[in-house]
Amino acid sequence: MEINHDVKREEVKTLVRKMMEGDKGKQMRSTAREWKKKAEAATDVRGSSYNNFDKFIKEALHHEENVHFRIIPFYVA
């Protein structure tokens, strides 16, 4: 929701009241609660985000163990 820089106090009051009491505000709060639950489940132990991050770290550490560096001398003439 955007508010112009020349907005009047009553306009803000009306919009806030709609968000707090109106059907659209109730729907937005309900949607926010749903997203909050989904985010908590994803980041909880064994959640999708947790598992993906764990897999990423394990693969990165495994890759690091298998990397062998070859040092090539650099000469400046």
C-alpha positions in Angstrom: 0.0 0.0 0.0 1.5 3.3 -1.0 0.9 6.7 0.5 1.8 9.9 -1.4 4.1 12.4 0.3 1.3 15.0 0.5 -1.2 12.7 2.3 -3.5 14.0 4.9 -3.8 12.7 8.5 -7.4 11.7 8.0 -6.5 9.6 4.9 -3.9 7.7 6.9 -6.3 7.2 9.8 -8.9 5.8 7.4 -6.4 3.4 5.8 -5.1 2.2 9.2 -8.7 1.7 10.4 -9.5 -0.4 7.3 -6.4 -2.5 7.9 -7.2 -3.0 11.6 -10.9 -3.6 11.3 -11.9 -4.3 7.7 -12.2 -7.6 5.9 -9.1 -6.9 3.8 -7.1 -6.3 7.0 -8.4 -9.6 8.5 -7.5 -11.4 5.3 -4.0 -9.9 5.3 -3.4 -10.8 8.9 -4.6 -14.4 8.3 -2.3 -14.7 5.3 0.6 -13.3 7.4 -0.1 -15.9 10.1 -0.1 -18.7 7.4 3.3 -17.5 6.0 4.7 -17.3 9.5 3.8 -20.9 10.2 5.3 -22.0 6.9 8.5 -20.1 7.6 8.8 -21.6 11.1 8.2 -25.1 9.7 10.7 -24.7 7.0 13.5 -23.4 9.3 12.8 -25.9 12.1 14.9 -29.0 12.5 14.1 -31.3 9.6 12.2 -28.5 7.8 12.9 -27.9 4.1 15.1 -24.9 4.5 17.0 -26.5 7.3 17.5 -29.7 5.3 18.6 -27.8 2.2 21.2 -25.7 4.2 22.4 -28.9 6.0 22.9 -30.6 2.6 24.7 -27.5 1.2 27.1 -27.4 4.1 27.8 -31.2 3.9 28.5 -31.0 0.2 30.7 -27.9 0.6 32.8 -29.6 3.3 33.0 -32.9 1.3 34.1 -30.9 -1.8 36.7 -29.1 0.3 38.2 -32.5 1.5 38.5 -33.7 -2.1 40.1 -30.6 -3.6 43.9 -30.9 -4.1 45.7 -27.7 -5.0 48.6 -27.6 -7.4 51.0 -24.8 -6.9 52.3 -23.3 -10.1 55.3 -21.0 -9.6 55.0 -17.5 -11.0 58.1 -15.9 -12.3 58.5 -12.2 -13.1 61.2 -11.5 -15.7 
